């Protein structure tokens, strides 16, 4: 896709999305132009440039649109990524969601790279570059009112990222099959969803290989130490005040988030 908006519009929309993020006040979708995914990444850059002063450096990436159903709904043929900033990565426990708008959660398998990964890369190459696997709950949010997003506006909105809540267990990737790693989501003690690693592009390793290529296309590189949250294993789960979400993984342990 090509870019359809000029630099001034990118900066203006970046400022508006950043303000919505900072204040917890959503934008009216009717006030946004029809954005391509390329437009979205340009705006995402502008938002990130503003956020780093408040939330620290970029420490990794979150990948979305890993479900074929979501890609079909949004009219795209590949996933998308957002950036994870240092202060948005939190240990499991209580989540202060006072500055969020309408948060939801996604159970995900996150990996930390021990070596850079450059394209062309296969899932096998990605596995070789992964140094650790961590169970996470990703808290997602939409800075566009009512979650009325398009592919372009979702990408602009950091692929809907908000927080990455990590468990305490760190696992050697050689000790498990990422594609077969299962997860069960419990909301206030009730099982509400299940998923498996193969639900994200066939394997989280394939997601990492895709991300390496996507970043290279934009002149960036997936580097050693980067954290990658590889996509939701289930549909979005509501995260209301007072909720406790526990994700139990087959081999990775569990991770819990409670909303104040």
C-alpha positions in Angstrom: 0.0 0.0 0.0 1.1 3.6 -0.6 1.0 6.6 1.7 -1.9 9.0 1.0 -1.3 11.7 3.5 1.3 14.4 3.7 3.7 15.1 6.6 1.6 17.8 8.1 -1.4 15.5 8.3 0.8 12.7 9.8 2.0 15.1 12.5 -1.5 16.4 13.2 -3.0 12.9 13.5 0.0 11.8 15.6 -0.6 14.6 18.0 -4.3 13.8 18.3 -3.7 10.1 18.9 -1.1 10.9 21.5 -3.4 13.3 23.3 -6.2 10.6 23.3 -3.7 8.1 24.7 -2.4 10.5 27.4 -5.8 11.7 28.5 -7.8 8.5 28.1 -10.3 10.3 25.8 -11.1 8.5 22.5 -11.3 10.1 19.1 -14.5 10.3 17.1 -13.9 7.8 14.2 -15.8 10.2 11.9 -13.1 12.7 12.3 -10.3 10.4 10.9 -9.5 10.2 7.2 -9.5 6.8 5.4 -5.9 5.6 6.2 -3.9 3.0 4.5 -1.6 0.7 6.5 1.4 2.7 5.2 -0.3 5.9 6.5 -0.8 4.1 9.8 2.9 3.3 10.3 3.8 6.9 9.6 1.4 8.1 12.2 2.5 5.4 14.6 6.1 6.8 14.3 4.8 10.3 15.2 2.9 9.0 18.2 5.9 6.9 19.4 8.2 9.9 19.1 6.0 11.7 21.6 5.5 8.8 24.0 9.2 7.9 24.6 9.6 11.0 26.8 6.9 9.7 29.1 7.3 5.9 28.8 10.9 5.2 28.0 12.6 3.6 25.0 11.2 1.1 22.6 12.1 -2.3 24.0 10.2 -4.5 21.5 7.1 -5.1 19.4 3.6 -6.4 19.6 2.2 -8.2 16.6 -1.5 -8.1 15.7 -3.8 -9.3 12.9 -2.3 -12.8 13.4 -5.8 -14.3 13.0 -7.0 -15.0 9.4 -10.5 -14.0 10.5 -9.3 -10.6 11.7 -7.3 -10.0 8.6 -10.3 -10.8 6.4 -12.5 -8.5 8.5 -10.0 -5.6 8.1 -9.3 -6.3 4.4 -5.5 -7.0 4.8 -3.4 -10.0 3.9 -0.7 -9.8 6.5 -0.2 -9.0 10.2 0.7 -5.6 11.6 3.0 -4.5 14.4 3.2 -1.9 17.1 6.0 -0.8 19.5 6.4 -1.8 23.1 7.8 1.0 25.3 9.8 0.2 28.5 7.3 1.5 31.0 4.4 -0.4 29.5 5.9 -3.7 30.4 4.7 -4.7 33.9 4.9 -7.7 36.2 1.8 -9.7 36.8 -0.6 -8.4 39.5 -2.8 -5.4 39.8 -3.2 -3.2 36.7 -3.9 0.4 37.1 -6.2 1.1 34.1 -7.3 4.5 35.1 -5.8 6.1 32.0 -7.2 3.5 29.6 -10.4 3.8 27.7 -12.0 0.4 27.0 -9.3 -2.2 27.7 -9.5 -5.8 26.7 -7.0 -8.6 27.1 -5.2 -11.1 24.9 -3.3 -14.2 26.1 0.0 -14.3 24.2 3.4 -16.0 24.0 6.2 -13.5 24.1 9.8 -14.1 23.2 13.0 -12.3 23.9 15.7 -12.4 21.2 19.3 -13.4 22.0 20.6 -12.5 18.6 19.5 -10.2 15.7 17.2 -11.6 13.0 17.5 -10.4 9.4 15.4 -11.5 6.4 15.0 -13.7 4.6 14.3 -15.7 7.8 12.4 -18.9 8.4 10.7 -20.1 11.5 13.8 -22.2 12.1 16.0 -19.1 11.9 13.6 -17.3 14.3 13.8 -20.1 16.8 17.6 -20.0 16.7 17.5 -16.2 17.5 15.0 -16.6 20.4 16.7 -16.8 23.8 13.7 -17.0 26.1 9.9 -17.5 26.1 7.6 -15.7 28.5 3.9 -16.0 29.2 2.1 -12.6 28.9 -1.3 -11.0 29.0 -1.4 -8.1 26.6 -3.8 -5.3 27.6 -5.1 -3.7 24.4 -7.1 -0.5 24.0 -8.5 1.6 21.3 -8.0 5.3 21.2 -10.8 5.4 18.6 -14.2 5.5 20.2 -16.2 2.2 20.2 -13.3 0.2 18.8 -14.4 1.5 15.3 -11.1 0.9 13.7 -9.8 0.2 10.3 -6.5 -1.6 9.5 -4.9 1.8 9.0 -6.2 3.5 12.1 -5.4 0.4 14.2 -1.8 0.5 13.0 -1.7 4.3 13.7 -2.9 3.5 17.2 0.2 1.4 17.9 -1.7 -1.8 16.8 -4.0 -1.1 19.8 -1.2 -1.8 22.3 -1.5 -0.6 25.9 0.4 -2.9 28.4 2.3 -6.1 28.4 1.9 -8.0 31.7 4.4 -10.8 32.1 4.6 -13.9 34.2 7.6 -14.8 36.3 8.6 -18.0 34.6 11.2 -17.8 31.8 11.5 -20.8 29.5 14.3 -22.0 27.2 12.7 -22.2 23.7 14.4 -25.6 23.1 12.3 -27.0 25.9 8.9 -26.7 24.2 7.1 -26.7 20.9 5.8 -23.1 20.5 3.1 -24.2 18.0 1.6 -26.7 20.4 1.8 -24.6 23.5 -1.8 -24.3 24.8 -3.4 -21.6 26.9 -6.6 -21.4 29.0 -8.1 -18.1 29.9 -10.1 -17.7 33.2 -12.0 -14.6 33.9 -13.0 -14.3 37.6 -12.5 -18.1 37.9 -14.6 -19.1 34.9 -13.0 -20.5 31.8 -13.8 -18.3 28.9 -11.4 -19.1 26.1 -8.7 -21.5 25.0 -6.0 -21.3 22.3 -2.8 -22.7 21.1 0.4 -21.3 19.6 -0.5 -22.6 16.1 -3.3 -20.0 16.1 -0.8 -17.2 15.3 0.4 -17.7 11.8 0.9 -21.4 12.5 3.5 -20.7 15.2 4.9 -17.8 17.2 8.3 -18.5 15.5 6.7 -17.7 12.1 5.4 -14.4 13.6 8.9 -13.5 14.6 10.2 -14.3 11.1 7.4 -12.2 9.6 8.3 -9.3 11.9 11.9 -9.3 10.9 10.9 -8.9 7.2 8.3 -6.3 8.0 10.8 -4.2 9.9 13.4 -4.5 7.2 10.9 -3.2 4.7 10.8 0.0 6.7 14.5 0.3 7.3 14.5 -1.2 10.8 15.9 -4.3 12.4 14.9 -6.9 14.9 17.7 -6.9 17.4 19.2 -8.9 20.2 17.3 -8.1 23.5 14.0 -7.2 21.7 10.8 -8.4 23.2 8.2 -9.7 20.8 4.6 -10.4 21.8 3.5 -12.7 19.1 -0.3 -12.3 18.9 -3.4 -13.3 20.7 -4.2 -17.0 21.0 -7.9 -16.3 21.5 -10.5 -13.7 20.8 -10.5 -10.5 22.8 -11.5 -10.9 26.4 -13.4 -8.1 28.3 -11.4 -6.5 31.2 -13.8 -4.7 33.4 -13.2 -3.0 36.8 -12.8 -5.7 39.4 -11.9 -8.4 36.9 -9.1 -10.9 37.5 -7.8 -12.6 34.4 -5.6 -15.7 34.7 -4.0 -17.3 31.7 -2.7 -20.9 32.3 -0.2 -22.1 29.8 0.5 -25.8 29.2 4.3 -25.4 29.8 5.0 -21.7 30.5 3.2 -21.4 33.8 0.5 -18.8 34.4 0.1 -15.1 34.4 -2.5 -13.0 36.2 -3.8 -9.5 35.9 -6.4 -7.8 38.1 -8.1 -4.6 37.2 -8.5 -2.0 39.9 
